[in-house]
Amino acid sequence: MNKHFLTICLSLLLFFISLHKIYPENTNSQKQLLHHSYEKILEYIHKNKARFRVEDLILLDYLQRRFSLPNEFSFSKTFQRLPTPHDIKSLETYGKLVNYKSVEWKKPKKAESFIWLELKALFIDKENDCPDKNTLINQIKKQAQEGGYATTHSALALGWFMEQNCLSKNDNEVQQLISEICRRLYSLGLLISYPSDLKVEAFAFICYLGKKQIISPNEIHPLFSFQRDDGAFSGTISPADGINVHTTLLMFWLALEFLNEDKYFNEPMIKKER
């Protein structure tokens, strides 16, 4: 074996050893930055949660349950004000998600087209009310093909129909639908380079459907460079554009997912009586 060949082999070996040493350091550095961003969001939530919309507090309640956060982030602790007319309208529609019974739950007469399927799932009271499986799968699949928020909310509808036992996660057709929707969500997210509300919602709902592994942490970490000094996110390419609380909470969700990237969470979004 000639000396030149041995030199090349030794050089390659040293190169791969150096990569092995460097990679964990980069990963640790990314994790530290991610944890710092998480702490900043946490501080923002602490300071401002009393002023959040009902919808945002309901999402925060879900994150509290999903990630076993302190009870101070539960809906019963954060929603302490007298309900405004807007609060009441929101609680009528989404109060079931947190089992809030001080306001009667009612399916709204008017809503944006892409949320009708999820509302249909939310207001199912018993399994006998479930739509036909094939019809339901086709409806969800068709909405997922529309793009934008229709795609993200088709993921939410699918998740809620599974939580209501109308669809089984163990069913092969449902598994195929989960995979198809998650691929669409992933493609949708990749079209946007900054943490828009749509992009972050797409990635968060991939995690909700249990397919976090298709997202590389390297696609998540750069999003936190758009964080404002106060810890929030604008939902636009410019942090100076103001604050989008919904986007901020979704970024909080992603931070918690990828600080625990090897762990999978399956807490239901619809809170059941205990």
N, C-alpha and C positions, 0 to 999 in steps of 0.2 A: 504494500500500500504506500503510495508516494506521500512525501512530506507535505505537499501543497494541499492534498485532499484532507489530511489530518488537521491541518490548520483551519480549513473551512469548517470542518465538523466541530472543532473546538469553539470556533467563533459563534457558530449557530447555537451550540449548547449554552454558552455564556449569555447570549442574547435572550434565550427563552428563560434562563434562570433570572435574569434581570427583570423580565416582564412579570414573572411570578412574584418578585419582591415588590415591584411598583404597584401592581394592580390592587392589592389589599389597601395600600396607602391611599390611592385615589378613591376607592370605595369608602373608606373611613372618612375621608375629607368630604365627600359628597353627603354622607350620612350626617356629619356634623353640621353642614350648611342646611340640610333639610330639617334637622332638629331645631336649628336656630330660627328658621322660617316658621316652623310649627309653633314655637314659643311666642313669636311675634303675633301670629294669628290668635293664639290663645289669649294673649293680653288684650287684643282688640275686642274679642268676644266678651271677656270679663267686663270691659269698660262700657260696652254698647248694647249688650243683649236685651236690656230692659226696653230698648226702642225698636227692636227687630219686629218685622211683620210676623203674623201668626204662621204663615207658610215657612218662614225661615226658622222660627222656633220649633216647628214640627220636624224640620230636617235636622236641627241640632239635637232634638230628642232622640231621633233615630241614631245619630252618630254616638250619642251618649250610651245607648244600649249596644250598638254594634261593637264598640271598642272599649266597653266597660269604663267609661269616663266617670268622674265624680258626679254624684246625684244633683249637684247644683245646676247641671246642664239639662236636666230632664224638664219636660214641658210643665209639669206641676210646680217646679221651682222657678222657672223663668217667666211664665205667664202669670203675673201677679196683679195686672191692672184690670180696671173695669172695662169689659169689652166695648169697643167702639162699634158703630154700624158695620164698618169694613171688617173688623175682627169677627163679628157674628156671622157675616156672610161666608168668611173663610172657614170658620169653625163648623158651619152647617155642611160645607162640602168636604172638609178634610179632618174634622174632629175625630172621626173613627180611627184615623192613623195613630192617635195617641190615647184613644179610648176616653175622650173628653165628653162627659155626659151632661154638662150644664147647659148646653145648647143642642137642640134637636138636629140630628143629622138629616140633610135633605140633598138629593141629587139636584144640581142646578138645572134650570130650564134652558139656559143658554151657556155655551162654553166654546172655546176654540176647538176646532175639529179634531186636532191631534190628541186631545185629552179624553175624548168620549170613551174610548176602549178601556182606559185605566179606571175611569169613573164607573163603568159598567162592572168592572172587577171589584172595585172597592165596595159597592153597594149590594153585593151578593150576600144574602143572609144565611143561606144553607146550600149544601152541595146540589140539591135538587133544582136549584135555580140556575145552575151552570149551563151555558150554551153548549150546543153540540161540538164535540172536540174538533172535528175536521173543519167545520165552519169557522170556529174560533182561530185555529192555526192559520187558515187562509186569510182571515181578516188581519191578524197581527202581521203576517208576512207581507201582505199588500201594503199596509201602512209603513212598514220598515223600509220599503222600496222607494218611498216618497222623498227621503232625504231630510236634512235639517232636523228640527225639533220633532217632526213626525217619526223619525228613526229613533231618537233617544226615548221618546215617550212610548214607542212600541215596545222597547225593552222594559220600561216600567210596567206597562200593561201585562206583558208576559210574566214578569216577576209576581205581580199581584194575583194573577189568575192561578199561578202555582201555589202561592200562599193560601189562596181560598180553596185549594184542593180541586179546582176545575181542570187543571192539567198536572200531570206527574212528571217530575224531573227525571224519573227513571224510564219514561217512555222514549223509544228511539226517535220518533218523529219530533218530540219536544226537544230532545238533545240536539237534533239536526237544526231545529229552529233557533235554539240558543246559540249554536255555533255560527249560523248564518247572520243573525242579528249582531253578534259581537264582531264579526268580520266587517260588517257595514259600519258599526260604531267606530271601529279602529280606523278604517279608511276615512271616515268623516273627520276624525280627530287629526289625522295626518295632513289634511288639507289646510289646516290653520296653524300658524307658527307661534302664536302667542296664546295665553290662557283666556280665550274668549269663553263666555258662559257655555256656548254650544260644545266647544272642544272638551272643556273640563267635565261637563255633564256626560259626554260620550264616554270618556275614560272611566268616570266614577261608576257608570252603569255597567260597564264591562266587569268591573270588580263586583258589583251587586249580583250579576248573573254567574259569578264564580269562575270567570275566565281571566283573572288578573295576569296569568302567566304569559299572555300574548303581548303584554305591554312591557317594554324594556324600561328599567329604571332610568336609563340614559335619555328616554323621551320625556320623563317626568321632571327630573332635576332642573333643566333649563327654564321651566315655566315659573319657577320661584324667583328668578331674576327680575320678574315684573312686579314684585311685591312693593307696595308703598311703604313709606317710613312708619306709618301708623299700624302696619301689619295686614291691612286689607288689600283687596285687588279691585281693579276698575272693571275688568271684563273686556277691556279694549287693549289695543297695542300700546296705549299711553297711560301709565299709572296716574298721570296728572288729570285724567278725565273725571275723576271722582271715585265713588265707592259703589260696587255692586255686592251687596251682602250675600246673595245667593251664590255668586261665583266664589266669594271668599270662603263660604262654608264648604263648597265643593272642593276647593283647594285644600282645606282643612282635612276633608275626607281622604284625598289623595296622599297628603302628608302622612296620615295615620296608616294608610295601606302600605306605603313604601318604606316607612320606618319599621314596618313588620312585613317585609316583602315575602318572606317564606311562610307566612301564616295566612290561612284562609278563614274568612269570617262568613257566617251564614245567618245572622240575626234577621228575623222577619221584619219587614218595614211596617206592616199592619200590626199594631199592638193588640194582643189578645188579652182578655180578662184573666187575671190570675187569682 
